[in-house]
């Protein structure tokens, strides 16, 4: 285990923001982390966990010790009558895992194709796309407590999954609050992939693909291909244009709030939710405020999808956040809706 100094992070965050980690440790195995925590001086230092860097906005050099999670591995660990239980190391690229499971004949993750990031980051965010969330396929995970070095396992209920949310996004609190932000590193994740698989096609863009192709009963591979095509048409490739994917969460509000907005904005894009709330399309709200294509310095709103902020080349984290806050203010002043960013700001 080596500690690297002053490591450039531009290639380690999908926004492509230039910054440095003053100290960086690459975790390629669980033992690497145990060794680090066994050293009293290292164990006491503040730490920042970095996976694929796809859900982070870096606003300056990172002073806490950066733990770069690179733990590999993909395998089938068990079978039940209903599921294949597949395990992956936290450092595996998420999209590669999705493609690999399909190649093995284990469907279920295809709607989450091309979601950027690593396997270990997926439960933190409870990633979701095209009608499927990680929690729908989650079995359990193993993590290491940074406070005492102990390995522990969490099931779905213990992860406290919500919309782009989990216990890993909340700080520790009193006895009722089991937040683990900054306190744990996920090392392995296991998924329960259904043997009685049915395609998830509730999302409008997938229904359009189905109509275009005339395929009544698509295979998991066909759904995967459709999702990849949809994402590539709508969203910029981080390897070409720096970005962190969808920058804001789709907000939810009450039926009364929606009626009030529709009275002024009849074209409001909204979706009823099972709990009676109504989800609004954040991209539509931003576009309606005229932000598509506009920039602050080298940070801009993507001209094909207003929900995505991009780095036009040389953008700083400060410029990204100035743009984001300007958008939030604009949407609130027009609609009375507060947009919440998805990425972590460091």
C-alpha positions in Angstrom: 0.0 0.0 0.0 1.6 3.3 -1.1 0.5 6.8 -0.4 0.8 9.0 -3.5 1.3 12.8 -3.1 -0.2 15.7 -5.1 -2.1 13.5 -7.5 -3.9 15.2 -10.4 -7.6 14.4 -10.3 -8.7 15.7 -13.7 -8.9 12.2 -15.2 -10.5 10.8 -12.0 -13.7 12.9 -12.2 -16.0 12.9 -15.2 -16.5 16.6 -15.1 -12.8 16.9 -15.9 -12.1 19.5 -13.3 -8.5 20.2 -12.6 -7.6 19.6 -8.9 -5.2 17.6 -6.8 -5.4 15.0 -4.0 -2.8 16.0 -1.5 -2.7 12.3 -0.5 -4.1 9.4 -2.4 -4.3 5.7 -1.6 -5.4 3.1 -4.1 -7.6 0.4 -2.5 -7.2 -2.7 -4.7 -8.3 -5.1 -2.0 -10.0 -5.2 1.3 -6.5 -5.8 2.9 -5.3 -2.5 1.6 -7.8 -0.7 3.7 -7.2 -2.8 6.7 -3.5 -2.0 6.5 -4.2 1.7 6.2 -6.5 1.7 9.3 -4.1 -0.4 11.3 -1.6 2.6 11.1 -2.6 5.0 13.9 -1.5 8.1 12.1 -3.3 7.2 8.9 -6.4 6.0 10.7 -6.9 9.3 12.4 -6.8 11.4 9.2 -10.0 12.7 7.6 -10.8 10.7 4.4 -12.6 11.2 1.1 -13.8 8.1 -0.8 -13.5 8.3 -4.6 -15.0 5.8 -7.0 -15.4 6.6 -10.6 -15.7 10.3 -9.9 -19.0 10.5 -11.9 -21.1 12.1 -9.2 -18.8 14.7 -7.8 -18.0 18.4 -8.3 -14.5 19.2 -7.1 -14.1 22.8 -6.1 -10.5 22.7 -5.0 -7.6 20.5 -4.0 -8.7 17.7 -1.7 -7.0 17.9 1.7 -8.5 14.8 3.3 -6.8 11.5 2.4 -8.4 10.3 -0.8 -9.3 6.6 -0.9 -9.5 5.6 -4.6 -11.6 2.4 -4.6 -10.3 0.0 -7.3 -11.4 -3.4 -5.9 -12.0 -5.8 -8.8 -14.0 -9.0 -9.3 -17.2 -10.3 -10.7 -18.8 -13.7 -9.9 -21.9 -15.7 -9.3 -22.0 -16.5 -5.6 -25.3 -18.3 -5.2 -28.6 -19.3 -6.9 -32.1 -19.6 -5.5 -35.3 -20.8 -7.1 -36.0 -17.2 -8.1 -32.7 -15.4 -8.4 -29.0 -15.5 -9.5 -27.0 -13.8 -6.8 -24.1 -11.9 -8.5 -21.3 -10.2 -6.6 -19.0 -7.5 -7.9 -16.0 -5.6 -6.4 -16.6 -2.0 -5.6 -14.0 -0.8 -8.2 -15.7 -2.5 -11.2 -17.0 -0.1 -13.8 -20.8 -0.2 -13.5 -21.6 -0.5 -17.3 -19.1 -3.3 -17.7 -20.9 -5.2 -14.9 -24.2 -4.7 -16.7 -22.8 -6.0 -20.0 -21.1 -8.9 -18.3 -24.3 -10.1 -16.5 -26.2 -10.1 -19.8 -23.4 -12.1 -21.5 -23.7 -14.7 -18.8 -27.5 -15.0 -19.3 -28.4 -13.2 -16.1 -30.8 -10.3 -17.0 -32.2 -7.5 -14.8 -29.7 -4.6 -14.9 -30.2 -3.7 -18.6 -32.2 -0.6 -17.9 -29.2 0.8 -16.0 -26.8 0.4 -18.9 -24.3 3.3 -19.5 -24.9 4.8 -16.0 -21.5 6.2 -15.3 -19.5 5.3 -12.2 -18.4 2.2 -10.3 -20.2 -0.6 -8.6 -19.4 0.7 -5.1 -20.9 4.1 -5.8 -24.1 2.7 -7.1 -25.8 1.9 -3.7 -24.6 5.3 -2.3 -26.7 7.1 -4.9 -29.3 4.4 -5.4 -28.8 4.9 -9.1 -31.8 4.7 -11.4 -32.7 5.0 -15.0 -35.6 4.1 -17.4 -37.9 2.7 -14.8 -35.4 0.7 -12.7 -33.5 1.6 -9.5 -30.6 -0.2 -7.9 -32.8 -1.1 -5.0 -35.0 -3.2 -7.3 -32.0 -5.5 -8.0 -30.1 -5.1 -4.7 -29.3 -8.1 -2.4 -26.7 -6.9 0.0 -23.3 -5.2 0.4 -20.1 -5.5 2.4 -18.4 -2.4 3.7 -15.6 -1.5 6.1 -16.1 1.0 9.0 -13.4 3.6 8.8 -13.8 4.3 12.6 -12.9 0.8 13.8 -11.8 -1.2 10.7 -14.6 -3.8 11.1 -16.3 -5.3 8.0 -20.1 -5.3 8.1 -22.9 -6.4 5.8 -26.1 -4.4 5.0 -29.3 -5.6 3.3 -31.7 -3.3 1.4 -33.7 -2.2 4.4 -30.5 -1.3 6.3 -29.3 0.8 3.3 -32.3 3.1 3.7 -32.7 3.5 0.0 -34.7 6.4 -1.3 -34.8 8.5 -4.5 -31.1 9.0 -5.2 -30.5 8.4 -1.5 -29.1 5.9 1.0 -27.6 5.9 4.5 -24.2 6.5 2.8 -25.4 10.1 2.0 -26.3 11.0 5.6 -23.9 11.8 8.4 -24.1 9.9 11.7 -26.5 11.3 14.2 -28.3 10.1 17.3 -29.4 6.5 17.9 -32.3 6.8 15.4 -30.0 8.0 12.6 -27.7 5.4 11.1 -26.1 7.6 8.6 -22.7 6.4 7.3 -21.5 9.3 5.2 -17.7 9.6 5.6 -17.7 6.6 7.9 -17.5 3.6 5.6 -16.1 2.2 2.4 -18.2 -0.2 0.3 -16.0 -3.1 -0.9 -18.4 -5.5 -2.5 -22.0 -5.4 -3.7 -24.4 -8.4 -4.4 -27.4 -8.3 -6.7 -30.4 -10.5 -7.0 -31.2 -11.0 -10.7 -34.6 -12.5 -11.5 -34.9 -15.9 -13.2 -38.5 -15.1 -14.1 -37.4 -11.9 -16.0 -39.8 -9.5 -17.6 -38.8 -6.4 -19.5 -39.3 -3.1 -17.7 -40.8 -0.8 -20.5 -42.9 1.7 -18.6 -40.5 4.5 -19.6 -41.9 6.5 -22.6 -38.6 6.5 -24.6 -38.5 2.7 -24.3 -42.1 2.4 -25.5 -41.2 4.6 -28.5 -38.3 2.2 -29.3 -40.6 -0.7 -29.0 -43.0 0.9 -31.4 -40.2 1.9 -33.8 -38.8 -1.6 -34.0 -42.1 -3.5 -33.8 -40.6 -5.9 -31.2 -43.5 -7.0 -28.9 -41.3 -9.1 -26.6 -37.8 -7.6 -26.4 -35.0 -9.6 -24.9 -32.8 -8.2 -22.1 -30.1 -7.6 -24.7 -32.5 -5.6 -26.9 -33.6 -3.5 -23.9 -29.9 -2.9 -23.2 -29.3 -1.8 -26.7 -32.3 0.5 -26.7 -31.2 2.1 -23.4 -27.7 2.7 -24.8 -29.0 4.3 -27.9 -31.4 6.6 -26.0 -28.7 7.7 -23.6 -26.1 8.3 -26.3 -28.7 10.5 -28.2 -29.6 12.5 -25.2 -26.5 12.7 -23.0 -22.9 13.7 -23.7 -20.1 11.2 -23.4 -17.9 12.2 -20.4 -14.8 11.1 -22.4 -15.7 13.9 -24.9 -17.5 16.6 -22.9 -16.9 16.7 -19.1 -20.1 16.2 -17.1 -21.7 14.4 -14.2 -24.8 13.2 -15.9 -28.1 14.5 -14.5 -27.1 17.4 -12.3 -30.4 17.9 -10.4 -32.9 15.5 -8.9 -36.5 15.5 -10.3 -38.4 17.3 -7.6 -41.7 16.0 -6.1 -44.6 18.1 -5.0 -48.3 17.9 -4.0 -51.2 17.8 -6.4 -52.2 21.3 -5.2 -48.8 22.7 -6.1 -49.0 21.1 -9.5 -52.5 22.5 -10.2 -51.1 25.9 -9.2 -48.2 25.6 -11.6 -50.3 24.2 -14.5 -52.6 27.2 -14.2 -49.6 29.3 -15.2 -47.6 26.7 -17.2 -50.1 24.3 -19.0 -47.2 22.3 -20.6 -45.6 21.3 -17.3 -44.1 17.8 -17.6 -45.2 15.8 -14.5 -45.7 12.2 -13.4 -48.0 10.8 -10.7 -46.2 8.7 -8.1 -47.5 5.7 -6.2 -47.5 7.6 -2.9 -49.8 10.3 -4.2 -47.0 12.8 -4.8 -46.2 14.1 -8.2 -42.7 14.2 -9.8 -41.7 17.1 -12.0 -39.2 16.9 -14.8 -36.3 19.0 -13.6 -34.9 19.3 -17.2 -38.2 20.7 -18.4 -38.2 23.3 -15.6 -34.7 24.4 -16.4 -35.4 24.5 -20.1 -38.5 26.6 -19.5 -36.4 29.1 -17.7 -34.2 29.5 -20.9 -31.1 27.9 -19.6 -30.3 25.4 -22.3 -27.0 26.3 -23.9 -26.2 29.1 -21.5 -22.8 29.3 -19.7 -21.0 30.7 -16.7 -17.4 30.9 -17.7 -16.4 27.5 -19.1 -19.4 25.7 -17.4 -22.6 25.4 -19.5 -26.0 23.8 -19.7 -25.9 21.1 -22.4 -27.7 22.2 -25.5 -29.4 18.9 -26.0 -30.5 18.2 -22.4 -31.0 21.0 -19.9 -30.6 18.6 -16.9 -26.9 18.1 -17.7 -24.2 20.7 -16.9 -21.0 20.4 -18.9 -17.4 21.5 -18.9 -16.7 23.3 -22.2 -13.0 23.0 -21.4 -11.1 24.3 -18.4 -14.2 24.9 -16.2 -13.6 25.2 -12.4 -15.7 23.7 -9.8 -16.6 27.2 -8.7 -18.0 28.0 -12.2 -20.0 24.8 -12.2 -21.6 25.6 -8.8 -22.2 29.3 -9.7 -24.1 28.1 -12.8 -26.0 25.5 -10.7 -27.0 28.1 -8.1 -28.1 30.5 -10.8 -30.4 27.8 -12.2 -31.8 27.0 -8.8 -32.6 30.6 -8.2 -34.2 31.0 -11.6 -36.4 27.9 -11.2 -37.5 28.9 -7.7 -38.4 32.4 -8.8 -40.5 31.1 -11.7 -42.1 27.9 -10.3 -41.6 28.0 -6.5 -39.7 24.7 -6.8 -36.3 24.1 -5.2 -34.0 21.9 -7.2 -31.6 19.7 -5.3 -28.2 18.8 -6.9 -27.4 15.1 -7.3 -23.5 15.3 -7.2 -21.5 15.6 -4.1 -19.6 18.9 -3.8 -16.1 18.8 -2.4 
